[in-house]
Amino acid sequence: MSEPAVVARLTGDITAGLKTGDLEDFYRDLHRHPELSFQEHRTAAKLAARLRAAGYEVTEGVARTGVVGVLANGDGPVVWLRGDMDALPVREATGLPYASTADGVMHACGHDLHITWLAAAAEALAVARETWSGTLVVVGQPAEEAEGGAAAMVADGVHERFPRPDALFGQHVAPGLAGFYPHTPGPTLAASDDVDVVVHGVGGHGSRPESTVDPVVTAAYIVTRLQTVVAREVAAGESAVLTVGRFHAGTQSNIIPAEARLAVNVRTQDTRVRERVLTAIRRIVEGECAAAGCPVPPEVTVLPGYPNTVNDPALDREIAAVHRELLGAHTVFDFGPAMGSEDFSLLAPEGVPYDYWYVTSTPAAVWDAAPGQELAEKLTHVPGNHSPLFAPDLSVLLPGARTLVSAALSRLSR
């Protein structure tokens, strides 16, 4: 562990050799060629090639498309840096000259930035290996968005096959005027669970509804009633978000289908609230189906998703102090827990501290043009993650690499 001022000064020296043009070219290439979860073959190959060129021992195909690079550099702690690689099924609408060339697929969450930062940090630390001692492990993770890539890497033995971390670091691009680095000690991201619901009715002709049990109507009542869970069953001082993201039923307007399917997403920051919400969902689904006279009980399947992300408070304060020295005291602040979710924490073996922070990226012109004066109000009027208009300012390329370098050096520097 080193003094923040020392780490910041060393980071500045190490990253001075990074070429902005090279970072921009790499980022634009990744942005043009997005790949969905567990399909990140091209992205993984690009990352692996840069790591090999920098001197890392590289393993590809971890959890199908994951990449792990190891740079052993003498005695000392083991630090893991993680970046996720997958894109989203979103049709890009930014109009950028380097917009996605994949139909209906876009880096709408900024994972192209994450991999650019990761590669740049890995290269800078490799060039300056005389300044630090220990082992650096660089993890290119697949399938953060939808398929549980971190869990898949753990199942594929990432904790046994590679040096066990003493600390794990990661970061995420976020909306907000470019040039800030929010840190939150303790709970920073919510847990996420998916609930699949199947409502069984009795199908028939649209002209004879009396001979059917219409699952569409029943499912519609369920959707409406579910909105009361957060409004009426979660205390005002607690946090929960419940979203019905998919409603599928039927094939044609004059056919009453035999079943309807719902996909529900739940975000919570407390295990007791989580259980209360999941219990309420099941109760409402079963109650509405009973009231409608459904011939078969509904199917309610909880698919546990991502756990809460809880930063180690001491480690977060340490890295935040380094980032203040490196990037300016005014650029680092505590935004508080968010309702977004991540599988990043699953890469930390039990008892290993981790820290996860943010890099804001909204271009100044877009931010200034957004209505409102307060931060929260402006955030609702600028394109955020998962938006087809999400277009980070390229000014964050170098600072995002420096934040990762400085975090690693906080534990590795001599």
N, C-alpha and C positions, 0 to 999 in steps of 0.2 A: 504494500500500500504506500503510495507516494503523496506528497503534498499537491493540492490542486494546481497551484501556480507552476510547479515543476512539470506536471503532466501536460498542462496547457501549452507551456513553452516547447516541450519536446514534441507534442502533436503538431504544432505549427511548423517546426523544422522538418518533421517527417513528411507531412502532407504538402510541403511547398513544391515537391516535384510532380504532384499529380497534374495532369494536363486536362484542363476544362474541355477542350475540343474533343479529346478522346472519350471522356465521360459522356459528353453530349451525343457523340456518334453511337456509342454502345447503348445508351438509353433509348435513342430514337429507333435503333434496330430492334430492340426488345419490344418497344411499343408497337412497331409496325407488324410484329409477328407474335401476337398473344396466343397462349395455349391454355386450354381448360385443365381442370384438375386431373392429375395422373396422365396427362397428355403432354407434359412439358419437356418433350424430348429435345427439341431445338434449343430451348432456353437452358436446359441442364448441360447440354454439350458446350454451349457458349461459355457458361460459368466454369465448367470443368477445364476447358482449354486455357482460360486465363489463370486459373489456379495452378495448373501444371507448369505453365510458362513462368510462374513466379516461384516455383520450387516446392510446391506442396505435393505430398503424397495423396493422390485423389482416388476416391472410390465412387463409382457411378452405380446407378441402379438400386440404391438403397430405398426400400419401399417403392419399387418400380422405377420412379424417375428422380429420386432424391440424389443429392451430391454431397459428399463429405470430403473436405480437404484438411489434412493434418500437417502442421509445420512444427516439428520438434526442434527446440532451440535451447538445449541445456536444461539444467535443474530449475525448478520453479513451479508455480501453479499452472493449472490447465484452465484456459478461458475458451468458452464457446461463443461465437458470433453467429446469429441466425438471420436468414432472410427467406421469405416465401416467394414462390415463383409463378403461381397460377393466375389466370385471368378469369373473366366473368362472361356469361352468356348475355352480353349487352351490346347493342348496335351503337357504335360510336357516332356522336353528333357534334364533335368539337370543331370540325373543319380544319384541323391542323394539317400542315403539309406532310407530317409523318404519322398520320392517322392509321388505324388498324387496316390491314389488308385482308384480314380474316372475316368473312361474312358473319355478322352477328356475334362476334367475339371481341372483347376489348379489355385492356388493362384499366378497368374503371376503378380499381381500388389502389393502384399505385405500386403493385408488386414489381413492376419493371424498375421503378426507382429503388426498391429495396435490394434487388439483385445488383443494380449498378453500384449502390453504396457498399454492398458487401464485397463485391469484386475489387472496388477501389481501395477499401480499407485493407483487405487481404494483401493486395499488391504493395501498398505503402509500408505495411508492417514487415513484409518479407524483405523489402529493400533495406529497411533499417533494423535488421535483426541484431546488429551489434549493440543496440540501445536497450534491449530487453532480454529477459531470460524466462524460459518456461515453455509451454506448449500451446499453440493456437489451433483451435479446431473451427473450421468454417463450414456452416451447415446451410445448404440450399434445400429448403423444405418444399415438397410438393403439396398440392391439394389442401391448402388452408381454408379455401372458401366453402367447400361443400362435402368433402370426402374424408376428412379426418386424417390429414397427412402426417401430423405429429404423432398421433397414436400408431399409425402404420409404421413409422420409422422406429418407434419404440418396440413394436412387435417384431420388426426385422432386426432387432438386436443392436440398435445404435448405441445403447449404453454399455453393452458388453464388447462390441467390436472396436470401439474407439476410446481414447483416453477419457476417463470420467471427469466431468467438469468440476472445478471449484467455484466457478461463477458462470452464469449464462446471461447474455445481453441481446436485446433486440429493440427495434424501433419501428414506428409506423408513420407514413405520411398522413397528414390530416388537413382538413380545411382550416382557414384562418390566415391572416396576413402573413406572407412568407417571412421567415426569419425568427421564429420563436420555437422554443423547445420545452413544451410542458412536461413536468415530472410530477408524479403523484406517489408518495410513499404509502405502502399498504395497499388496500383494495383499489384497483384502477379500472378493471373491466368486469363485466357481468358474466354470470354463467348463462349458457344457452342450451335449451332443450327443444327438440321437435316432437310434436304429437301428431300421429296419423290417426284419422278417424274414418271409419267406414259405417255409413248408415244403410241398413238393409230395409228396403220397402217391398212393395209388390208392384211390378210393372204392368203396363197395359196400354190401351189405346187412349190417345188424348181426348177423344170424345166421350169416354166413359170413366171419368176420374173416380166415380163412386165404387168401381170394381177394383180400385188400386189402393195402395198405401204409398203416397207420393213422397219419396225420400228427398226430393228437391226442396219442398216446402219445409220438411222437418229439419234439413240441414240449414236452411235459411234462418229458421228460428234459433238453431244452435248458434250460428254466427252472431245473431243479434244479442242473444242472451250472454254469450261469452264476453261481450263488451262490459258487462256489469261486474266481472270478476275483479278487475283492477279498480273500477270506480267504487265498488261497494264491499269488497272483501279484503282489500289491502289497505292498511292504515296509511293515513296521509303522510306520515314521516318515513314510510318505507317505499322502496322502489320496485316496480315490476312493469314489464311491457308484454302485452299479449297481442299477437298478430296472426290473423288468418291469411296466409299467403297464397293458398291455392284452394279452389272450389271447383270440383269436376263432377259432372253428372250428365248422362244422356248423350244421344247421338243425333237427334232430329226433333224438330219442334212438335210433331204430333205423336211422339212416343213418350209415355211416362216411364222413366227408367226404373230398374230394379234396385239400384243402389246409388249413393252419392258419396264422394270422398272429399275430405277436408285435410289440409296440412296446416298445422298450427305451430307457431314459434313462440317460445316463452323466454324472457330475459329477466333474471333476478340477481340480487346482490347478497341475499341472505338465504341460508338453507331452509329455515323455517318458512319463509315466504314462498320459496320454491315449492315445498311440499304442499302448502296451502293452495297455491294456484293449480298445481297438477291435480290435486284432489277435487277442486271445484270444477275443473274441466271434465273430469270423468263423471261427476255427479250430474252436471248439466246435460251432457250428451246422453247419459242413460235415462235421465228424467224426461227429456224431450222425445226420445224414441218411445218410451213407455206411453207418454201422453198421446202420441200419434198412432199407437197401436201397431208398431212395427212387428212383423212376425218373428224376427230373430233379434236378439240383443245386439247392440252395436259393438264394433271392434274399436278399442282405444289402445293404441300402442305408443308408449313413451320411448323415444329414441334419445338417450342421453347424449348431449353434444359436448360442448366445451365447458370446463370448470371455470370458476372465478380466477381472474389473474390478480394475484396479490403480491406486489413488489416487496422485497425485503426492505424494511424502512431504513435500516442503517446503510445498506448498499445504495439505495436510491438517493439518500442525502449525500453520500460520497460522490456519486456520479453527477448529480445536479450541481454540486459545488465545482467540479471540474468543468462542466459545461458553462457555468457562469464565468469562470476565469477565461475560458476559451472563446466564448461568443458574446460576452457582455452580461452583466448582472441583470439587466432589464429583460433579457430574452428568455429567462427561465422562470416559470411560475407553476403553481399547483392549480390545475383546472378542476381537480376533483374526480371522483369515479364517474365513468361513462357507462352507458348501457350497451355499447358494442361488446363483442365477444371475440376471443382468440384462442387457438390451441397451443400457443407459444409455451405456456407453463408446463405442458406435458413433457417437453424436452428436458426439463430439469429433474434429475433423480431426486428422490425424497431427501430432504434436508439440505439440498444445494440452493443457495440464494440466487435470485435472478432479478433483473431490472429491465423494465420496458417503458419507453418514453415515446414522445411524438415529435414530428418535425412538420410545422405548418408550411403550407405551400401555395396559398392563393395569390395570384399576381396582384401587385399593388393597384393597378388600374381597375381590376375586377372588384377588389375589396372596397376601394374608395367609391365606386359606383353603386354598391349595394345599399339599400335603404337601411336607416337606423343609425343610432349612435353607439349603443351598447354592444359588447362582444356577442352575447347570445342572440340578439336580434339580427346582427349582420350575418352570423353563421347560418341562419335560416334562409338567407337570400343569395348565398354563393354556392356553386356546385360542390358537392361533397362526394365522399367515397361512394361508389356504386352508381353514380349519376353518369348518363351518356355524355355529359358536358364536362366531366372531371378532367382538368388539364393543369397539372402542377407547373409552377414557375420553375424554369430550368436553373434559376439562381440557387436552388436548394441542393444541387448535385454535389458541390464541393463541401458545404457545411455538413450535409448528411453523412458523407464519408468521414469527416473529421470527428463527428460525435461518436462513431463506432471505434475509430482509432483511439480516441482519448479514453473511452471506457475500457478497452483492452489494456492500454498502457497503465491505467490506474492499478491494475493487479500484476502486470507483467514487467513493468519498468524496473530497472536496477536502482 
